[in-house]
C-alpha cells in the first residue's frame, strides 16, 4: 500500500508579516504578542477550512496554553536574527514587555481578498478577547490535545477531518498541496541557481 504524503505548507514570512500587520492595525497598532499569534492561528485554521490552504503556511501546534503558530511564535520569542526573517521585522517590531506593534504601513499585496476577509472576520469575532480568553477558546477546538509541557504538531488532515471534510476531500487537498509544494521547491531552486550564477559573474 502506497504511503500518502502528509499535508505540508511552506511558511511564507512575507504573508505572515502582512497578516500580523493587519491584525495589529485592526487592534490600533499595538497588541500582546500571544493575542496576535492566537488570532493568526484562528485565521489560518479558517483559511484551511474555507480556502483549503492556510494564509501563512505555518505549522499549528498544541501547547499547554492552546494552539499557536510554530514559526511565528519562534520569530517573536527569538527576535531578529536570520536574514530570511527580515520581512517580518520590516513590518513588525521586536517584542517588548509581551507587546508587539506595527512598524510600517502595508499595502497587503501578498494577501488575497479572501484572506483579508478572513482576517477581518476573525478579528470581528474574537478581536476583543485577551490572551487568556483566546487560550481557553483554542483549548475548546476539537483538534487541540493536551501536550503537557511540550508541543505537539497538529496535522492539517486532523483539522480538516474533525471539522467535517470527507476522506475524498482530504485526499484531493493533500494532492494539491503536494503539487504546489513541488512547484514551489522547483521555483526556489531556480532562483537560487540564478543568484549563484550572478554571484559568480
N, CA, C and O of each residue as an XYZ file, in Angstrom:
804
protein
N       0.844     -1.201      0.000
C       0.000      0.000      0.000
C       0.881      1.254      0.000
O       1.779      1.395      0.830
N       0.611      2.154     -0.939
C       1.440      3.355     -1.072
C       1.211      4.305      0.107
O       0.077      4.629      0.460
N       2.309      4.732      0.696
C       2.213      5.665      1.815
C       1.863      7.051      1.302
O       2.484      7.545      0.361
N       0.869      7.679      1.921
C       0.438      9.008      1.477
C       1.320     10.086      2.085
O       1.734     10.000      3.242
N       1.598     11.103      1.276
C       2.363     12.235      1.772
C       1.519     13.021      2.783
O       0.329     13.233      2.552
N       2.113     13.453      3.892
C       1.371     14.333      4.805
C       1.143     15.688      4.150
O       1.923     16.112      3.297
N       0.086     16.356      4.547
C      -0.177     17.699      4.025
C       0.780     18.666      4.719
O       0.779     18.786      5.944
N       1.587     19.348      3.926
C       2.502     20.358      4.464
C       2.414     21.616      3.612
O       2.072     21.567      2.430
N       2.728     22.735      4.235
C       2.733     24.021      3.538
C       4.038     24.738      3.869
O       4.600     24.554      4.949
N       4.511     25.551      2.939
C       5.733     26.332      3.176
C       5.378     27.603      3.940
O       4.481     28.348      3.545
N       6.086     27.840      5.029
C       5.875     29.076      5.789
C       6.292     30.259      4.933
O       7.422     30.322      4.449
N       5.367     31.200      4.750
C       5.616     32.391      3.926
C       5.764     33.589      4.858
O       4.774     34.136      5.344
N       7.011     33.990      5.101
C       7.268     35.028      6.092
C       6.676     36.374      5.668
O       6.262     37.154      6.526
N       6.626     36.662      4.359
C       6.050     37.929      3.897
C       4.548     37.971      4.157
O       4.028     38.973      4.647
N       3.852     36.885      3.830
C       2.410     36.833      4.078
C       2.123     36.853      5.578
O       1.173     37.493      6.028
N       2.951     36.149      6.344
C       2.776     36.142      7.793
C       2.920     37.544      8.368
O       2.135     37.954      9.223
N       3.932     38.282      7.896
C       4.160     39.640      8.389
C       2.989     40.553      8.028
O       2.554     41.358      8.852
N       2.476     40.432      6.799
C       1.357     41.272      6.389
C       0.082     40.908      7.151
O      -0.704     41.787      7.507
N      -0.122     39.614      7.398
C      -1.295     39.195      8.169
C      -1.208     39.712      9.603
O      -2.202     40.186     10.153
N      -0.026     39.621     10.209
C       0.160     40.143     11.565
C      -0.038     41.651     11.591
O      -0.650     42.191     12.513
N       0.484     42.327     10.569
C       0.316     43.777     10.469
C      -1.162     44.145     10.393
O      -1.597     45.124     10.998
N      -1.937     43.349      9.641
C      -3.366     43.595      9.523
C      -4.049     43.481     10.882
O      -4.852     44.339     11.249
N      -3.733     42.427     11.629
C      -4.306     42.251     12.963
C      -3.912     43.404     13.879
O      -4.739     43.914     14.635
N      -2.644     43.813     13.810
C      -2.178     44.914     14.661
C      -2.867     46.230     14.300
O      -3.247     46.992     15.189
N      -3.030     46.501     13.009
C      -3.695     47.742     12.594
C      -5.160     47.748     13.035
O      -5.675     48.783     13.459
N      -5.829     46.603     12.936
C      -7.212     46.499     13.412
C      -7.283     46.688     14.928
O      -8.311     47.098     15.467
N      -6.170     46.380     15.606
C      -6.107     46.491     17.068
C      -5.641     47.865     17.531
O      -5.528     48.103     18.734
N      -5.368     48.772     16.596
C      -4.887     50.091     16.966
C      -3.391     50.253     16.865
O      -2.858     51.299     17.234
N      -2.688     49.226     16.366
C      -1.251     49.342     16.132
C      -0.373     48.566     17.079
O       0.771     48.252     16.749
N      -0.896     48.243     18.274
C      -0.089     47.562     19.295
C      -0.940     46.497     19.971
O      -2.137     46.686     20.183
N      -0.301     45.362     20.311
C      -1.081     44.306     20.959
C      -0.148     43.296     21.627
O       1.007     43.141     21.230
N      -0.667     42.615     22.644
C       0.019     41.489     23.269
C       0.344     40.447     22.199
O      -0.522     40.059     21.415
N       1.606     39.997     22.177
C       2.010     39.135     21.064
C       1.295     37.792     21.053
O       1.073     37.224     19.983
N       0.922     37.264     22.244
C       0.220     35.983     22.262
C      -1.194     36.121     21.685
O      -1.715     35.189     21.073
N      -1.796     37.276     21.883
C      -3.111     37.517     21.272
C      -3.005     37.559     19.751
O      -3.872     37.039     19.048
N      -1.941     38.179     19.248
C      -1.741     38.220     17.793
C      -1.539     36.808     17.250
O      -2.126     36.443     16.232
N      -0.710     36.013     17.929
C      -0.463     34.636     17.485
C      -1.762     33.838     17.469
O      -2.033     33.114     16.511
N      -2.568     33.966     18.524
C      -3.822     33.208     18.598
C      -4.786     33.626     17.486
O      -5.429     32.775     16.871
N      -4.887     34.921     17.228
C      -5.788     35.399     16.173
C      -5.309     34.943     14.796
O      -6.122     34.577     13.947
N      -3.993     34.962     14.570
C      -3.453     34.460     13.309
C      -3.691     32.959     13.172
O      -3.968     32.470     12.076
N      -3.585     32.237     14.268
C      -3.832     30.801     14.256
C      -5.287     30.511     13.877
O      -5.558     29.627     13.064
N      -6.210     31.256     14.466
C      -7.628     31.093     14.129
C      -7.888     31.439     12.665
O      -8.707     30.796     12.008
N      -7.191     32.455     12.155
C      -7.348     32.845     10.751
C      -6.778     31.778      9.823
O      -7.394     31.446      8.810
N      -5.599     31.235     10.162
C      -5.016     30.160      9.346
C      -5.932     28.942      9.327
O      -6.136     28.317      8.286
N      -6.470     28.621     10.472
C      -7.387     27.473     10.582
C      -8.631     27.693      9.726
O      -9.079     26.780      9.032
N      -9.182     28.890      9.775
C     -10.373     29.204      8.988
C     -10.056     29.191      7.493
O     -10.867     28.728      6.691
N      -8.886     29.697      7.119
C      -8.490     29.672      5.714
C      -8.313     28.241      5.220
O      -8.667     27.930      4.083
N      -7.767     27.371      6.062
C      -7.626     25.963      5.685
C      -8.991     25.348      5.401
O      -9.149     24.600      4.435
N      -9.981     25.660      6.241
C     -11.315     25.082      6.075
C     -12.075     25.705      4.906
O     -12.798     25.010      4.192
N     -11.911     27.017      4.711
C     -12.650     27.712      3.654
C     -11.940     27.659      2.301
O     -12.554     27.359      1.277
N     -10.645     27.951      2.311
C      -9.874     28.085      1.071
C      -9.011     26.858      0.788
O      -8.403     26.749     -0.276
N      -8.966     25.947      1.737
C      -8.186     24.705      1.636
C      -6.687     24.963      1.609
O      -5.916     24.144      1.109
N      -6.280     26.104      2.150
C      -4.867     26.452      2.273
C      -4.745     27.551      3.327
O      -5.463     28.548      3.244
N      -3.856     27.404      4.316
C      -3.712     28.448      5.327
C      -3.101     29.717      4.746
O      -2.518     29.695      3.662
N      -3.235     30.805      5.462
C      -2.711     32.091      4.995
C      -1.189     32.127      5.089
O      -0.513     32.482      4.123
N      -0.652     31.762      6.243
C       0.781     31.918      6.480
C       1.603     30.691      6.103
O       2.812     30.801      5.901
N       0.976     29.539      6.007
C       1.714     28.305      5.771
C       2.415     27.771      7.004
O       3.150     26.788      6.917
N       2.205     28.396      8.145
C       2.859     27.988      9.383
C       2.262     26.679      9.910
O       1.166     26.280      9.517
N       2.998     26.024     10.798
C       2.531     24.797     11.439
C       1.773     25.149     12.713
O       2.260     25.912     13.547
N       0.576     24.585     12.853
C      -0.195     24.748     14.082
C       0.251     23.679     15.067
O       0.348     22.503     14.717
N       0.521     24.095     16.301
C       0.925     23.144     17.332
C       0.061     23.326     18.571
O      -0.378     24.430     18.893
N      -0.170     22.201     19.265
C      -0.830     22.237     20.567
C       0.223     22.511     21.629
O       1.249     21.834     21.695
N      -0.045     23.519     22.464
C       0.811     23.798     23.607
C      -0.065     23.866     24.845
O      -1.291     23.790     24.760
N       0.571     24.007     25.980
C      -0.158     23.997     27.245
C      -1.257     25.057     27.271
O      -2.319     24.848     27.856
N      -0.992     26.197     26.630
C      -1.971     27.293     26.627
C      -2.738     27.370     25.308
O      -3.117     28.456     24.870
N      -2.964     26.232     24.683
C      -3.786     26.193     23.485
C      -2.979     26.074     22.213
O      -1.811     25.687     22.237
N      -3.617     26.413     21.086
C      -2.984     26.301     19.779
C      -2.177     27.564     19.461
O      -2.609     28.675     19.768
N      -1.010     27.387     18.848
C      -0.206     28.513     18.389
C       0.399     28.170     17.027
O       0.382     27.016     16.600
N       0.929     29.186     16.357
C       1.659     29.002     15.107
C       3.156     28.924     15.422
O       3.730     29.851     15.995
N       3.770     27.821     15.046
C       5.123     27.484     15.499
C       6.182     28.496     15.063
O       6.912     29.023     15.903
N       6.277     28.777     13.747
C       7.322     29.672     13.254
C       7.146     31.091     13.789
O       8.112     31.743     14.183
N       5.899     31.555     13.796
C       5.639     32.922     14.256
C       5.951     33.049     15.746
O       6.510     34.056     16.183
N       5.597     32.047     16.512
C       5.922     32.036     17.940
C       7.438     32.143     18.126
O       7.912     32.938     18.937
N       8.196     31.337     17.371
C       9.660     31.368     17.487
C      10.238     32.709     17.023
O      11.185     33.218     17.621
N       9.666     33.281     15.955
C      10.123     34.585     15.469
C       9.989     35.648     16.550
O      10.918     36.412     16.814
N       8.819     35.679     17.166
C       8.548     36.717     18.166
C       9.394     36.489     19.417
O       9.947     37.440     19.970
N       9.497     35.250     19.862
C      10.271     34.951     21.067
C      11.776     35.149     20.843
O      12.502     35.592     21.733
N      12.225     34.804     19.613
C      13.663     34.854     19.350
C      14.179     36.216     18.937
O      15.351     36.525     19.154
N      13.313     37.044     18.340
C      13.739     38.360     17.882
C      14.503     38.281     16.565
O      14.710     37.192     16.029
N      14.926     39.440     16.041
C      15.639     39.479     14.754
C      16.890     38.608     14.782
O      17.641     38.589     15.758
N      17.091     37.884     13.669
C      18.266     37.021     13.613
C      18.629     36.690     12.192
O      19.471     37.358     11.592
N      18.007     35.666     11.644
C      18.355     35.185     10.313
C      17.908     36.156      9.228
O      16.912     36.864      9.375
N      18.669     36.173      8.134
C      18.376     37.086      7.029
C      16.999     36.838      6.433
O      16.301     37.784      6.068
N      16.600     35.565      6.333
C      15.303     35.251      5.726
C      14.114     35.689      6.583
O      12.974     35.680      6.119
N      14.382     36.070      7.832
C      13.316     36.545      8.713
C      13.098     38.052      8.612
O      12.184     38.594      9.233
N      13.946     38.733      7.821
C      13.903     40.200      7.731
C      12.530     40.741      7.336
O      12.111     41.751      7.901
N      11.795     40.116      6.381
C      10.483     40.670      6.012
C       9.519     40.796      7.191
O       8.664     41.682      7.201
N       9.654     39.912      8.188
C       8.794     40.026      9.371
C       9.123     41.298     10.140
O       8.230     42.064     10.501
N      10.404     41.517     10.386
C      10.811     42.650     11.213
C      10.828     43.974     10.436
O      11.020     45.037     11.026
N      10.628     43.905      9.117
C      10.400     45.133      8.357
C       9.051     45.746      8.706
O       8.869     46.961      8.616
N       8.107     44.900      9.104
C       6.742     45.365      9.391
C       6.368     45.296     10.864
O       5.548     46.080     11.342
N       6.975     44.348     11.585
C       6.564     44.072     12.966
C       7.738     44.309     13.911
O       8.850     43.849     13.652
N       7.493     45.018     14.994
C       8.564     45.296     15.955
C       8.976     44.035     16.703
O       8.227     43.060     16.756
N      10.162     44.064     17.273
C      10.552     43.021     18.217
C       9.663     43.141     19.459
O       9.122     44.210     19.741
N       9.519     42.052     20.186
C       8.669     42.039     21.376
C       9.299     42.844     22.503
O      10.501     42.759     22.754
N       8.471     43.618     23.170
C       8.896     44.389     24.343
C       7.788     44.316     25.382
O       6.675     44.785     25.142
N       8.087     43.728     26.538
C       7.081     43.554     27.589
C       5.842     42.843     27.049
O       4.713     43.266     27.299
N       6.064     41.766     26.310
C       4.993     40.910     25.758
C       4.133     41.624     24.723
O       3.022     41.184     24.427
N       4.641     42.723     24.172
C       3.862     43.522     23.220
C       4.638     43.657     21.912
O       5.862     43.791     21.909
N       3.905     43.619     20.806
C       4.493     43.938     19.504
C       3.650     45.021     18.850
O       2.487     45.213     19.206
N       4.240     45.727     17.894
C       3.490     46.787     17.235
C       3.799     46.805     15.741
O       4.816     46.283     15.285
N       2.887     47.422     15.001
C       3.109     47.617     13.572
C       4.177     48.686     13.396
O       4.065     49.784     13.940
N       5.221     48.355     12.627
C       6.345     49.270     12.473
C       6.329     50.038     11.157
O       7.130     50.953     10.963
N       5.417     49.671     10.248
C       5.415     50.312      8.932
C       4.048     50.145      8.277
O       3.355     49.160      8.532
N       3.651     51.105      7.429
C       2.406     50.931      6.667
C       2.558     49.767      5.695
O       3.672     49.407      5.316
N       1.438     49.185      5.296
C       1.488     47.976      4.485
C       0.339     47.983      3.490
O      -0.785     48.342      3.842
N       0.613     47.586      2.239
C      -0.456     47.550      1.232
C      -1.052     46.154      1.052
O      -1.954     45.969      0.235
N      -0.554     45.162      1.811
C      -1.103     43.805      1.813
C      -1.118     43.175      0.419
O      -2.051     42.460      0.056
N      -0.074     43.452     -0.348
C      -0.037     42.945     -1.720
C       0.213     41.443     -1.798
O       0.013     40.847     -2.856
N       0.647     40.812     -0.696
C       0.858     39.365     -0.692
C      -0.415     38.602     -0.329
O      -0.476     37.385     -0.503
N      -1.425     39.303      0.171
C      -2.650     38.655      0.642
C      -3.768     38.816     -0.373
O      -3.921     39.875     -0.982
N      -4.550     37.758     -0.550
C      -5.696     37.831     -1.448
C      -6.862     38.519     -0.748
O      -6.856     38.691      0.471
N      -7.858     38.908     -1.534
C      -9.055     39.499     -0.946
C      -9.738     38.543      0.007
O     -10.217     38.961      1.061
N      -9.794     37.256     -0.343
C     -10.421     36.252      0.527
C      -9.660     36.117      1.838
O     -10.273     35.965      2.895
N      -8.335     36.171      1.783
C      -7.535     36.064      3.004
C      -7.728     37.284      3.898
O      -7.816     37.151      5.118
N      -7.794     38.454      3.308
C      -8.050     39.664      4.099
C      -9.418     39.611      4.748
O      -9.576     40.033      5.893
N     -10.413     39.098      4.033
C     -11.757     38.997      4.605
C     -11.781     38.022      5.783
O     -12.488     38.249      6.764
N     -11.017     36.952      5.686
C     -10.937     36.005      6.802
C     -10.278     36.660      8.007
O     -10.754     36.499      9.131
N      -9.205     37.384      7.797
C      -8.546     38.092      8.904
C      -9.505     39.080      9.570
O      -9.563     39.165     10.796
N     -10.247     39.816      8.763
C     -11.209     40.787      9.301
C     -12.349     40.098     10.033
O     -12.801     40.583     11.070
N     -12.820     38.971      9.506
C     -13.902     38.226     10.147
C     -13.453     37.647     11.484
O     -14.185     37.717     12.471
N     -12.249     37.076     11.518
C     -11.718     36.527     12.764
C     -11.549     37.635     13.796
O     -11.861     37.448     14.973
N     -11.054     38.789     13.354
C     -10.903     39.902     14.299
C     -12.267     40.360     14.821
O     -12.417     40.647     16.009
N     -13.254     40.427     13.930
C     -14.594     40.856     14.347
C     -15.174     39.909     15.396
O     -15.846     40.351     16.327
N     -14.915     38.608     15.247
C     -15.463     37.623     16.182
C     -14.680     37.547     17.489
O     -15.267     37.407     18.561
N     -13.358     37.639     17.397
C     -12.524     37.320     18.560
C     -11.558     38.427     18.967
O     -10.811     38.273     19.933
N     -11.569     39.540     18.239
C     -10.576     40.579     18.472
C     -10.660     41.276     19.812
O      -9.696     41.909     20.242
N     -11.803     41.168     20.484
C     -11.941     41.816     21.792
C     -11.481     40.930     22.942
O     -11.458     41.369     24.092
N     -11.116     39.685     22.643
C     -10.672     38.765     23.697
C      -9.217     39.031     24.072
O      -8.419     39.434     23.226
N      -8.873     38.807     25.337
C      -7.478     38.891     25.748
C      -6.823     37.518     25.566
O      -7.481     36.565     25.150
N      -5.529     37.422     25.877
C      -4.800     36.185     25.583
C      -5.319     35.004     26.392
O      -5.288     33.870     25.914
N      -5.791     35.247     27.597
C      -6.326     34.152     28.405
C      -7.624     33.616     27.803
O      -7.829     32.404     27.738
N      -8.497     34.521     27.365
C      -9.740     34.094     26.729
C      -9.469     33.361     25.418
O     -10.118     32.360     25.115
N      -8.514     33.860     24.647
C      -8.166     33.203     23.389
C      -7.538     31.830     23.633
O      -7.762     30.901     22.857
N      -6.758     31.695     24.699
C      -6.195     30.391     25.055
C      -7.298     29.406     25.399
O      -7.278     28.260     24.950
N      -8.268     29.856     26.201
C      -9.397     28.978     26.553
C     -10.191     28.590     25.307
O     -10.638     27.451     25.170
N     -10.361     29.558     24.399
C     -11.089     29.283     23.162
C     -10.390     28.194     22.347
O     -11.043     27.269     21.864
N      -9.066     28.295     22.191
C      -8.364     27.298     21.385
C      -8.289     25.944     22.089
O      -8.140     24.912     21.436
N      -8.392     25.945     23.430
C      -8.482     24.676     24.159
C      -9.761     23.922     23.778
O      -9.800     22.693     23.826
N     -10.790     24.656     23.404
C     -12.088     24.052     23.114
C     -12.210     23.535     21.681
O     -13.184     22.858     21.350
N     -11.237     23.845     20.832
C     -11.287     23.378     19.455
C     -11.012     21.870     19.411
O     -10.186     21.375     20.179
N     -11.689     21.141     18.527
C     -11.599     19.673     18.568
C     -10.213     19.112     18.303
O      -9.904     18.001     18.732
N      -9.367     19.869     17.597
C      -8.041     19.342     17.260
C      -7.002     19.560     18.361
O      -5.908     19.000     18.291
N      -7.327     20.367     19.378
C      -6.345     20.589     20.443
C      -6.228     19.329     21.289
O      -7.233     18.712     21.642
N      -5.001     18.954     21.612
C      -4.732     17.859     22.544
C      -3.794     18.380     23.613
O      -2.968     19.253     23.347
N      -3.914     17.857     24.808
C      -3.068     18.305     25.916
C      -1.654     17.771     25.712
O      -1.442     16.559     25.759
N      -0.678     18.662     25.484
C       0.692     18.193     25.219
C       1.551     18.103     26.467
O       2.729     17.752     26.389
N       0.966     18.421     27.626
C       1.792     18.509     28.825
C       2.704     19.713     28.744
O       2.245     20.815     28.443
N       3.976     19.530     29.004
C       4.939     20.639     28.989
C       5.658     20.789     27.647
O       6.576     21.599     27.524
N       5.243     20.007     26.638
C       5.900     20.103     25.335
C       4.903     20.623     24.311
O       3.827     21.094     24.679
N       5.245     20.543     23.035
C       4.328     20.942     21.976
C       4.125     19.772     21.024
O       5.029     18.962     20.821
N       2.934     19.689     20.443
C       2.593     18.618     19.510
C       2.030     19.249     18.248
O       1.078     20.027     18.308
N       2.619     18.912     17.099
C       2.118     19.430     15.824
C       0.722     18.893     15.558
O       0.432     17.720     15.793
N      -0.141     19.782     15.060
C      -1.498     19.392     14.679
C      -1.530     19.270     13.155
O      -1.466     20.288     12.467
N      -1.625     18.068     12.612
C      -1.624     17.920     11.150
C      -2.851     18.580     10.524
O      -3.941     18.517     11.092
N      -2.687     19.215      9.357
C      -3.852     19.775      8.674
C      -4.952     18.741      8.445
O      -6.137     19.065      8.507
N      -4.550     17.481      8.175
C      -5.533     16.409      7.981
C      -6.468     16.289      9.176
O      -7.666     16.057      9.016
N      -5.911     16.450     10.378
C      -6.702     16.311     11.597
C      -7.727     17.437     11.708
O      -8.880     17.204     12.071
N      -7.299     18.654     11.394
C      -8.212     19.799     11.440
C      -9.332     19.609     10.422
O     -10.503     19.830     10.731
N      -8.970     19.200      9.215
C      -9.965     19.000      8.155
C     -10.960     17.911      8.535
O     -12.167     18.090      8.377
N     -10.461     16.783      9.036
C     -11.330     15.656      9.381
C     -12.279     16.005     10.524
O     -13.473     15.712     10.458
N     -11.750     16.628     11.564
C     -12.558     16.930     12.742
C     -13.567     18.042     12.487
O     -14.468     18.269     13.295
N     -13.413     18.736     11.358
C     -14.349     19.807     11.028
C     -15.181     19.481      9.789
O     -15.663     20.377      9.096
N     -15.342     18.177      9.520
C     -16.348     17.736      8.579
C     -15.916     17.448      7.162
O     -16.758     17.118      6.328
N     -14.609     17.562      6.849
C     -14.162     17.248      5.497
C     -14.130     15.728      5.308
O     -13.714     14.990      6.201
N     -14.572     15.280      4.144
C     -14.599     13.840      3.859
C     -13.204     13.334      3.513
O     -12.289     14.116      3.255
N     -13.058     12.000      3.512
C     -11.779     11.387      3.141
C     -11.377     11.796      1.728
O     -10.210     12.094      1.473
N     -12.344     11.812      0.809
C     -12.044     12.172     -0.578
C     -11.612     13.637     -0.686
O     -10.706     13.960     -1.454
N     -12.256     14.525      0.081
C     -11.868     15.935      0.069
C     -10.447     16.100      0.612
O      -9.654     16.868      0.066
N     -10.133     15.385      1.676
C      -8.799     15.475      2.272
C      -7.744     14.935      1.312
O      -6.654     15.500      1.209
N      -8.055     13.854      0.612
C      -7.114     13.307     -0.379
C      -6.859     14.306     -1.506
O      -5.728     14.457     -1.968
N      -7.912     14.981     -1.941
C      -7.748     15.978     -3.005
C      -6.893     17.145     -2.512
O      -6.000     17.603     -3.224
N      -7.163     17.627     -1.300
C      -6.394     18.736     -0.733
C      -4.932     18.326     -0.569
O      -4.029     19.125     -0.822
N      -4.698     17.089     -0.147
C      -3.331     16.576      0.001
C      -2.604     16.581     -1.339
O      -1.457     17.018     -1.429
N      -3.277     16.093     -2.378
C      -2.650     16.027     -3.711
C      -2.323     17.426     -4.227
O      -1.260     17.644     -4.807
N      -3.239     18.375     -4.015
C      -2.997     19.740     -4.478
C      -1.846     20.384     -3.697
O      -1.004     21.070     -4.276
N      -1.817     20.161     -2.392
C      -0.746     20.731     -1.565
C       0.609     20.160     -1.972
O       1.602     20.886     -2.017
N       0.652     18.855     -2.270
C       1.903     18.223     -2.693
C       2.379     18.798     -4.022
O       3.573     19.038     -4.203
N       1.455     19.019     -4.950
C       1.803     19.591     -6.253
C       2.349     21.001     -6.096
O       3.373     21.344     -6.687
N       1.657     21.831     -5.289
C       2.108     23.203     -5.076
C       3.467     23.236     -4.388
O       4.317     24.065     -4.714
N       3.665     22.330     -3.434
C       4.942     22.277     -2.715
C       6.083     21.941     -3.678
O       7.155     22.541     -3.602
N       5.856     20.987     -4.579
C       6.882     20.596     -5.539
C       7.198     21.736     -6.506
O       8.363     21.993     -6.808
N       6.152     22.422     -6.993
C       6.364     23.557     -7.891
C       7.107     24.676     -7.177
O       7.992     25.312     -7.750
N       6.740     24.911     -5.920
C       7.383     25.957     -5.134
C       8.848     25.619     -4.896
O       9.709     26.497     -4.948
N       9.129     24.351     -4.636
C      10.512     23.915     -4.413
C      11.345     24.069     -5.674
O      12.500     24.490     -5.618
N      10.749     23.724     -6.819
C      11.464     23.868     -8.091
C      11.742     25.336     -8.410
O      12.817     25.686     -8.899
N      10.743     26.199     -8.122
C      10.926     27.628     -8.374
C      12.017     28.201     -7.479
O      12.821     29.023     -7.921
N      12.045     27.768     -6.226
C      13.079     28.229     -5.291
C      14.464     27.785     -5.753
O      15.426     28.548     -5.662
N      14.565     26.559     -6.246
C      15.847     26.054     -6.740
C      16.333     26.878     -7.928
O      17.520     27.187     -8.029
N      15.415     27.231     -8.827
C      15.784     28.062     -9.985
C      16.293     29.428     -9.556
O      17.278     29.933    -10.095
N      15.599     30.033     -8.561
C      16.026     31.349     -8.070
C      17.410     31.269     -7.443
O      18.234     32.165     -7.628
N      17.666     30.202     -6.703
C      18.965     30.040     -6.058
C      20.066     29.848     -7.090
O      21.167     30.377     -6.934
N      19.772     29.092     -8.144
C      20.765     28.865     -9.198
C      21.047     30.165     -9.953
O      22.191     30.451    -10.305
N      19.989     30.952    -10.198
C      20.179     32.250    -10.876
C      21.015     33.194    -10.016
O      21.881     33.908    -10.522
N      20.746     33.188     -8.710
C      21.501     34.042     -7.806
C      22.962     33.612     -7.739
O      23.866     34.446     -7.711
N      23.180     32.289     -7.712
C      24.558     31.775     -7.676
C      25.301     32.153     -8.953
O      26.483     32.497     -8.911
N      24.608     32.090    -10.086
C      25.227     32.427    -11.366
C      25.619     33.908    -11.404
O      26.693     34.255    -11.895
N      24.740     34.783    -10.883
C      25.035     36.205    -10.840
C      26.218     36.496     -9.921
O      27.058     37.344    -10.221
N      26.271     35.783     -8.803
C      27.359     35.983     -7.846
C      28.699     35.574     -8.449
O      29.742     36.158     -8.158
N      28.634     34.543     -9.305
C      29.865     34.045     -9.905
C      30.346     34.844    -11.093
O      31.453     34.609    -11.578
N      29.550     35.784    -11.579
C      29.944     36.586    -12.742
C      31.064     37.565    -12.411
O      31.508     38.311    -13.283
